[in-house]
Amino acid sequence: MNMADDLHNLTVHETRDLLDRRQVSSVELTQAHLDRIERLERQLKAYVTVTDERALEQAREADVRIAAGEAYPLTGVPMQIKDNICTRGIATTCSSRMLEGFVPPYDATVVKRLQAQHAVILGKGNMDEFAMGSSTENSAFFPTHNPWDTERVPGGSSGGPAAAVAAGEAMASLGSDTGGSIRQPAALCGIVGMKPTYGLVSRYGLVAFASSLDQIGPLTRNVTDCALVLDAITGHDPRDATSLPQPGGGYATALTRDVTGMRIGVPKEYFVEGIDPEVAEAIRQAVAVLEGMGASVDWNASLPSTPYALAVYYIIAPSECSANLARYDGVKYGFSDHEAGSMWDELEGTRRQGFGAEVKRRIMLGTYSLSSGYYDAYYLKAQKVRTVISREFQEAFQRYDVLITPTTPTTAFRLGEKTEDPLQMYLSDICTIPANIAGIPGISLPCGFVNGLPVGMQVLGPALGEEAVLRAAFAYEQATQWHTARPEL
Amino acid sequence: MSLTPDEIRHIASLARVGLTADELEQYRSQMEVILDNFQVLQEADTEGVRPTGHSVPLENVFREDEPSNSLDKEETLANAPRREDDYFRVRVVLE
């Protein structure tokens, strides 16, 4: 094989061997990815910022560490970071006019952890503005295109990370997932994406959207890489008060393809109206593979409150968003409308010009849900139903080790197809939202194709059940070849 | 679920997102559809159920009160839209 042509196709753990045996250097690997970015970005638009010089500098430093025998699993591995995760000295825009040119004075904890392993950061991934959206069409700068069909969306909000990893523009990326923003784009781009248990990964330095739902996680090309990145970023952080005291980690070494006796539930509520029958069939076949490997499957599991999840989410998330985004006032950082005549005019002018249509819509929805007279009927009711949904999951995980569902109701849709109808766009998160509401871990991994477009299977586990989730995913992956497919670009 | 023009104007003024008349009408009709969809929640039985604000069973998280450096002043002020000496400059609040 001509290695230089194929470096962008390698997985992190394959690369580790090559780097440690000195068959390839981090500088070569990083340059190969920068070349790939240079060649593909006109089509894909997965990056908001490419930090090429910095990346090569980090790669040289990584090569020194590797030569000294001090390599960690991610040392010298070229990665991307979603643009709502703060990187000191590198613009962090949230794909919003509001934060265009904002350069954070500090690194997010996850970025610090990657740097501690001497990973290489190639740049920042495009996203729906402030992570609000399901297609990356809400980026204030440009939409990202799906590498499998550039007329289709990559999903969102981590569309840049998913497209970059699928296309070989990065070996892995970090995204954020508030209602499916890692798993949904991972599914639509044919890669692996994981939302860990709420609190397992520090949110310090993640620009807040809905604080009780947001969680950072990996996007990678296979399950082993997912575990390696998760190992690197988990752990208690005193700077995030919701960070769990458990240290986490050790996931990569715990991977095993043995699913004998694993109890799998397939909840019927995830296979109802709006689900593409071919997607549903791909999921059933995938579960049958695990059944054939010795897992016991209940095809008729039930989580009866699932139909409430979408409404719960689209009340709670906008409510928290309307509070979190109150900080954008044009005073401390970000865009500011200097033309306005008074303080109040400046505030309105700043927010009118700085925020895009979907962000304003969510702020409006949240403000409405929290306003006097509606608080009990919407916000409080949604929080109570949140309790009901969480309990149902807890009860289900008494009977099952993991639950398996589709990640998305359909494969990737066309650019522009859902932009005029916000509710239709919201419905594309219907399978991923419940995990955020309950704070439980979920992974999406490739399990087939429908008309040439990737299908994602979602595995859900109980809180801190990452090991079971990764085990089911790894076992399936080892038994199939979907994860080795790459888009032709 | 109906939303009157007055209600939507009130919400917009609370949110301070500076909507135009056309945008107000567009958001009003879109929010009506979305809020209609939320009515499904009224069917959920939540009698005696306590609300969940956070999925993590943590409360009163404390840490040692140890002095440490805060963010670098110059780096922090570098993002200020308007700066005067070591301050963020704001518009007149009380005239």
Contacts between the chains, C-beta under 8 A, distances in Angstrom:
chain1	res1	chain2	res2	distance
A	102	B	79	5.8
A	103	B	78	6.8
A	103	B	79	6.5
A	105	B	71	4.9
A	105	B	72	6.0
A	105	B	75	3.7
A	105	B	76	4.9
A	105	B	78	7.4
A	105	B	79	7.5
A	106	B	71	6.1
A	198	B	54	7.9
A	198	B	55	5.0
A	198	B	56	5.7
A	199	B	55	8.0
A	199	B	56	4.6
A	199	B	58	7.4
A	212	B	53	6.2
A	212	B	54	5.0
A	212	B	55	7.0
A	238	B	63	4.9
A	241	B	58	7.6
A	241	B	61	4.6
A	242	B	54	6.7
A	242	B	56	5.5
A	242	B	58	6.5
A	242	B	61	8.0
A	244	B	56	6.6
A	244	B	58	7.4
A	305	B	44	6.7
A	307	B	40	6.6
A	308	B	40	6.3
A	308	B	41	5.9
A	308	B	44	5.2
A	310	B	37	7.6
A	311	B	37	6.4
A	311	B	38	4.4
A	311	B	40	5.5
A	311	B	41	5.0
A	312	B	41	7.0
A	314	B	34	6.8
A	314	B	38	7.1
A	315	B	38	6.3
A	315	B	41	7.8
A	322	B	15	6.5
A	330	B	81	5.8
A	331	B	80	7.8
A	331	B	81	6.9
A	331	B	88	5.5
A	331	B	90	5.5
A	332	B	79	7.2
A	332	B	80	6.6
A	332	B	88	5.8
A	333	B	79	3.6
A	333	B	80	6.7
A	333	B	81	7.4
A	334	B	79	7.3
A	334	B	81	7.3
A	335	B	81	7.6
A	336	B	81	3.4
A	336	B	82	7.0
A	338	B	81	7.4
A	338	B	82	7.6
A	342	B	91	6.6
A	342	B	92	7.9
A	343	B	90	7.2
A	343	B	91	3.9
A	343	B	92	6.6
A	343	B	93	5.8
A	344	B	16	7.8
A	346	B	91	5.5
A	347	B	16	5.5
A	348	B	16	5.2
A	348	B	17	7.4
A	348	B	18	3.9
A	349	B	18	6.2
A	351	B	16	5.7
A	351	B	17	4.9
A	351	B	18	5.9
A	352	B	17	6.2
A	352	B	18	3.0
A	352	B	19	7.4
A	353	B	18	7.9
A	355	B	17	6.3
A	357	B	23	8.0
A	360	B	15	7.8
A	360	B	17	4.6
A	360	B	19	7.0
A	360	B	23	7.7
A	360	B	27	7.6
A	361	B	27	6.2
A	361	B	30	6.8
A	361	B	31	7.7
A	363	B	15	4.9
A	363	B	17	5.7
A	364	B	8	7.8
A	364	B	11	5.7
A	364	B	12	6.7
A	364	B	15	5.7
A	364	B	17	6.9
A	364	B	19	8.0
A	364	B	27	5.6
A	364	B	31	6.7
A	365	B	31	6.3
A	365	B	34	6.7
A	367	B	11	5.2
A	367	B	14	5.2
A	367	B	15	4.3
A	368	B	11	5.0
A	368	B	31	6.9
A	368	B	35	7.8
A	371	B	10	8.0
A	371	B	11	6.6
A	371	B	14	6.6
A	377	B	42	7.9
A	378	B	38	6.7
A	378	B	41	7.9
A	380	B	51	5.9
A	381	B	41	5.3
A	381	B	42	7.4
A	381	B	44	7.7
A	381	B	46	6.7
A	382	B	41	6.5
A	383	B	51	3.4
A	383	B	52	5.6
A	383	B	53	6.3
A	384	B	44	7.8
A	384	B	46	3.9
A	384	B	49	4.6
A	384	B	50	7.3
A	384	B	51	5.0
A	384	B	52	7.8
A	385	B	41	5.8
A	385	B	44	4.8
A	385	B	46	6.1
A	385	B	49	8.0
A	386	B	51	7.2
A	386	B	52	4.4
A	387	B	46	7.7
A	387	B	49	5.1
A	387	B	50	6.1
A	387	B	51	6.5
A	387	B	52	4.4
A	388	B	44	6.4
A	388	B	45	7.9
A	388	B	46	6.5
A	388	B	49	6.0
A	390	B	52	6.1
A	390	B	55	6.4
A	422	B	30	5.7
A	422	B	34	6.7
A	423	B	30	8.0
A	423	B	33	5.8
A	423	B	34	5.8
A	423	B	37	6.2
A	426	B	34	7.7
A	437	B	55	7.6
A	438	B	55	6.0
A	439	B	54	7.9
A	439	B	55	2.6
A	439	B	56	6.3
A	440	B	55	7.9
A	463	B	55	7.5
